[in-house]
Amino acid sequence: MSNDVLLQPFGLGPNQLSNRVVMAPLTRSRATDAGVPRDMHVDYYRQRASAGLIITEATNISPEGRGYAWTPGIFSDEQVAAWQKVNDAVHAEGGKMFLQLWHVGRVSHPDLQPGGALPVSSSAVKPEMKAFTADGFKDIPTPRALEASELPRVVDDFVKASENAKRAGFDGVEVHSANGYLLDQFLRDGANKRTDEFGGSIENRMRFPLMVVDAVTEVFGPERTGIRISPVSPANDLVDSDPETLFTAYVKELSKRRLVYLHVIEGATRGSRDPHEFKAWSLKQHFDGVYMGNNGYTPELAAERIAKGEIDLACFGRPFISNPDLVTRIGLGAPLAEWDESTFYGGGEEGYTDYPPLSAEELTRYVATA
């Protein structure tokens, strides 16, 4: 099957995308200690601006929301100004960018928290994993359960981050409700052991995440707000006893809010697309909006699923790391460059901005055979 269907323009609410290829949010841990994007971020995203849509690396909404060393934020004026430079560069190349709003919850460490505080979560349930700090990996402690009275403060942090994203010139935002981070910790009963109005029943567990979604859409409008979920991924040591019932109910509520897209990690993050009897992609039938598929997609699989109407947009992660010209390579049927996983997290421009696009000679050759 031809991959041409991937290259068709697509209307995403008020944003007109040049193609259906989406660059996934990719944590690379290259911001300053203060969470400010550097000049190399400008180059990195500009190089990949031919994607129909770029979703930024996960971006901390507040100092409390931070869980990894050298990740960017969107809560200070300096961060906003730096992100504006990135947006200006991408827009100059004709690209579109959404910022992913991130609060990690319990997936953190006191070394990464203001004043050395404990990370926060829905409940005091310790994940069996390590945090990535400036001094290396350290065991994550048991988090502190957020009081119900604190939740409006966290919602307000999402609102301020959304307002800052608008000031920075983003075309929209994506609410990170996946991969075992804070909103997911309220949704899934593997972490949420609360007995108040934010725990217990599925309706109660959805309450806080939906508060966040409602608040963010007040800033950007639903037509510029997407959301990411990972219904069956065990990422960051989080599972649920009945993901099909939970996420069907959640997606139906999200659909009522008319969000512009539903971004679904289909299967286990960086793992199998099919690890569970509940197939995450079946949630498309419950969402009245754009469905974005993610996890293990090749250009061929993406084209096939778009042609069948099973997805609307295809999200690519690691291939974009080593192929800044991924869209061009897809169009020409050119081979993809391999990535160097040792340079994924931390460091400088090596393994970040130094992956070359196809040379003029290669372009000529592949155009002649396309």
Buried (B, 14 or more C-beta within 10 A) or exposed (E): EEBEBBBEEBEBBEBEBBBBBBBBBBBBBBBBEEBBBBEBBBBBBBBBBBBBBBBBBBBBBBBBBBBBBBBBBBBBEBBBEBBBBBBEBBBEEEBBBBBBBBBBBBBBBBEBBEEEEBBBBBBBBBBEBEBBBEEEEBEBBBBBBBEBEEBEEBBEBBBBBBBBBBBBBBBBBBBBBBBBBBBBBBBBBBBBBBEEEBBBEBEBBBBBBBBBBEBBBEBBBBBBBBBBBBBBBBBBBBBBEEBBEBBBBBBEBBBEBBBBBBBBBBBBBEBEBBBBEBBBBBBBEBBEBBBBBBBBBBBBBBBBBBBEEEBBBBBBBBBBBBBBBBBBBBBBEBEBBEBEEEBBBBBEBEBBBEBEBBEEEBBEBBEEEE
